[in-house]
Amino acid sequence: MNSRLAKAIAVIGLAAVSTLALSQAPQNPTPMPDLFRLVQGTWGSKEANIYSCDQNPHTITFTEGNTRAVFTVRKPIPMADGRVTNQYAYRVLYAEENRITMMVEDEIRRTPQGDRVIWVLVLSSNTTYFWRRTDWPPQNGTSEVVRCPSA
């Protein structure tokens, strides 16, 4: 086989492998329409506790082009770093389908592997969501959070 033919076969083989790899690459799912608008609003724990709609709901707003989520509560709550505040924020890392993946700003908690904790807000319906962490098994999550009735 001459060297020209060998080079041509190598280029064709490389192109075929590259095309196969690209066709098998995962597609980037896009967020459901109006995901950020649907998540904005006032929410509370579905369970009757100190974070319920009646006792201390939280309001979620997105700022900076949906790259920052601001949570505001009526009564200050303790944070992981020891601060007590009525407002805290998450950096939005990405959104896809019905999920918004975020990290608490100034997060101090770490996973068992030493990485910062990353949270995923999963919108179950227009009126419920729950949280899961990226280091938890897929079936694990927090209790449901419900949209509070308009006051």
Contacts in CASP RR format, 6 or more apart in sequence:
PFRMAT RR
TARGET T0000
AUTHOR 0000-0000-0000
METHOD contacts of the structure
MODEL  1
MNSRLAKAIAVIGLAAVSTLALSQAPQNPTPMPDLFRLVQGTWGSKEANI
YSCDQNPHTITFTEGNTRAVFTVRKPIPMADGRVTNQYAYRVLYAEENRI
TMMVEDEIRRTPQGDRVIWVLVLSSNTTYFWRRTDWPPQNGTSEVVRCPS
A
28 96 0 8 1.000
29 96 0 8 1.000
29 97 0 8 1.000
30 96 0 8 1.000
30 97 0 8 1.000
31 95 0 8 1.000
31 96 0 8 1.000
31 97 0 8 1.000
31 98 0 8 1.000
31 100 0 8 1.000
32 38 0 8 1.000
32 97 0 8 1.000
32 98 0 8 1.000
32 123 0 8 1.000
35 95 0 8 1.000
35 98 0 8 1.000
35 100 0 8 1.000
35 123 0 8 1.000
36 62 0 8 1.000
36 66 0 8 1.000
36 95 0 8 1.000
36 100 0 8 1.000
38 123 0 8 1.000
38 126 0 8 1.000
39 60 0 8 1.000
39 62 0 8 1.000
39 69 0 8 1.000
39 100 0 8 1.000
39 121 0 8 1.000
39 123 0 8 1.000
39 129 0 8 1.000
40 60 0 8 1.000
40 61 0 8 1.000
40 62 0 8 1.000
41 59 0 8 1.000
41 60 0 8 1.000
41 61 0 8 1.000
41 147 0 8 1.000
42 53 0 8 1.000
42 57 0 8 1.000
42 58 0 8 1.000
42 59 0 8 1.000
42 60 0 8 1.000
42 147 0 8 1.000
42 148 0 8 1.000
43 53 0 8 1.000
43 57 0 8 1.000
43 58 0 8 1.000
43 59 0 8 1.000
43 60 0 8 1.000
43 129 0 8 1.000
43 145 0 8 1.000
43 146 0 8 1.000
43 147 0 8 1.000
43 148 0 8 1.000
44 51 0 8 1.000
44 52 0 8 1.000
44 53 0 8 1.000
44 57 0 8 1.000
44 58 0 8 1.000
44 145 0 8 1.000
44 146 0 8 1.000
44 148 0 8 1.000
45 51 0 8 1.000
45 52 0 8 1.000
45 53 0 8 1.000
45 143 0 8 1.000
45 145 0 8 1.000
45 146 0 8 1.000
46 52 0 8 1.000
46 128 0 8 1.000
46 143 0 8 1.000
46 144 0 8 1.000
46 145 0 8 1.000
46 146 0 8 1.000
47 143 0 8 1.000
48 54 0 8 1.000
49 55 0 8 1.000
50 56 0 8 1.000
51 57 0 8 1.000
51 58 0 8 1.000
51 77 0 8 1.000
53 146 0 8 1.000
53 148 0 8 1.000
53 149 0 8 1.000
56 73 0 8 1.000
56 74 0 8 1.000
56 75 0 8 1.000
56 77 0 8 1.000
57 73 0 8 1.000
57 74 0 8 1.000
57 148 0 8 1.000
58 71 0 8 1.000
58 72 0 8 1.000
58 73 0 8 1.000
59 71 0 8 1.000
59 72 0 8 1.000
59 73 0 8 1.000
60 69 0 8 1.000
60 70 0 8 1.000
60 71 0 8 1.000
61 69 0 8 1.000
61 70 0 8 1.000
61 72 0 8 1.000
62 68 0 8 1.000
62 69 0 8 1.000
62 70 0 8 1.000
62 92 0 8 1.000
63 70 0 8 1.000
66 92 0 8 1.000
66 95 0 8 1.000
67 91 0 8 1.000
67 92 0 8 1.000
68 89 0 8 1.000
68 90 0 8 1.000
68 91 0 8 1.000
68 92 0 8 1.000
69 89 0 8 1.000
69 90 0 8 1.000
69 92 0 8 1.000
69 100 0 8 1.000
69 102 0 8 1.000
70 87 0 8 1.000
70 88 0 8 1.000
70 89 0 8 1.000
71 87 0 8 1.000
71 88 0 8 1.000
71 89 0 8 1.000
71 90 0 8 1.000
72 86 0 8 1.000
72 87 0 8 1.000
73 86 0 8 1.000
73 87 0 8 1.000
74 86 0 8 1.000
75 86 0 8 1.000
76 84 0 8 1.000
76 85 0 8 1.000
76 86 0 8 1.000
77 84 0 8 1.000
77 85 0 8 1.000
77 86 0 8 1.000
78 84 0 8 1.000
79 85 0 8 1.000
79 88 0 8 1.000
80 104 0 8 1.000
80 107 0 8 1.000
80 108 0 8 1.000
80 109 0 8 1.000
81 106 0 8 1.000
81 108 0 8 1.000
88 104 0 8 1.000
88 105 0 8 1.000
89 104 0 8 1.000
89 105 0 8 1.000
90 102 0 8 1.000
90 103 0 8 1.000
90 104 0 8 1.000
90 105 0 8 1.000
90 119 0 8 1.000
91 102 0 8 1.000
91 103 0 8 1.000
91 105 0 8 1.000
92 100 0 8 1.000
92 101 0 8 1.000
92 102 0 8 1.000
93 101 0 8 1.000
93 102 0 8 1.000
93 103 0 8 1.000
93 118 0 8 1.000
94 100 0 8 1.000
94 101 0 8 1.000
95 101 0 8 1.000
98 122 0 8 1.000
98 123 0 8 1.000
98 124 0 8 1.000
99 120 0 8 1.000
99 121 0 8 1.000
99 122 0 8 1.000
99 123 0 8 1.000
100 120 0 8 1.000
100 121 0 8 1.000
100 123 0 8 1.000
101 118 0 8 1.000
101 119 0 8 1.000
101 120 0 8 1.000
101 121 0 8 1.000
101 134 0 8 1.000
102 118 0 8 1.000
102 119 0 8 1.000
102 120 0 8 1.000
102 121 0 8 1.000
103 116 0 8 1.000
103 117 0 8 1.000
103 118 0 8 1.000
103 119 0 8 1.000
104 117 0 8 1.000
104 119 0 8 1.000
107 116 0 8 1.000
107 117 0 8 1.000
109 116 0 8 1.000
109 117 0 8 1.000
110 116 0 8 1.000
110 117 0 8 1.000
111 117 0 8 1.000
111 133 0 8 1.000
111 134 0 8 1.000
111 135 0 8 1.000
112 135 0 8 1.000
113 135 0 8 1.000
115 135 0 8 1.000
117 133 0 8 1.000
117 135 0 8 1.000
118 133 0 8 1.000
118 134 0 8 1.000
118 135 0 8 1.000
119 131 0 8 1.000
119 132 0 8 1.000
119 133 0 8 1.000
119 134 0 8 1.000
120 131 0 8 1.000
120 132 0 8 1.000
120 133 0 8 1.000
120 134 0 8 1.000
121 129 0 8 1.000
121 130 0 8 1.000
121 131 0 8 1.000
122 129 0 8 1.000
122 130 0 8 1.000
122 131 0 8 1.000
122 132 0 8 1.000
123 129 0 8 1.000
124 130 0 8 1.000
124 144 0 8 1.000
126 147 0 8 1.000
127 146 0 8 1.000
127 147 0 8 1.000
128 144 0 8 1.000
128 145 0 8 1.000
128 146 0 8 1.000
128 147 0 8 1.000
129 144 0 8 1.000
129 145 0 8 1.000
130 141 0 8 1.000
130 142 0 8 1.000
130 143 0 8 1.000
130 144 0 8 1.000
130 145 0 8 1.000
131 141 0 8 1.000
131 142 0 8 1.000
131 145 0 8 1.000
132 138 0 8 1.000
132 140 0 8 1.000
132 141 0 8 1.000
132 142 0 8 1.000
133 140 0 8 1.000
133 141 0 8 1.000
END
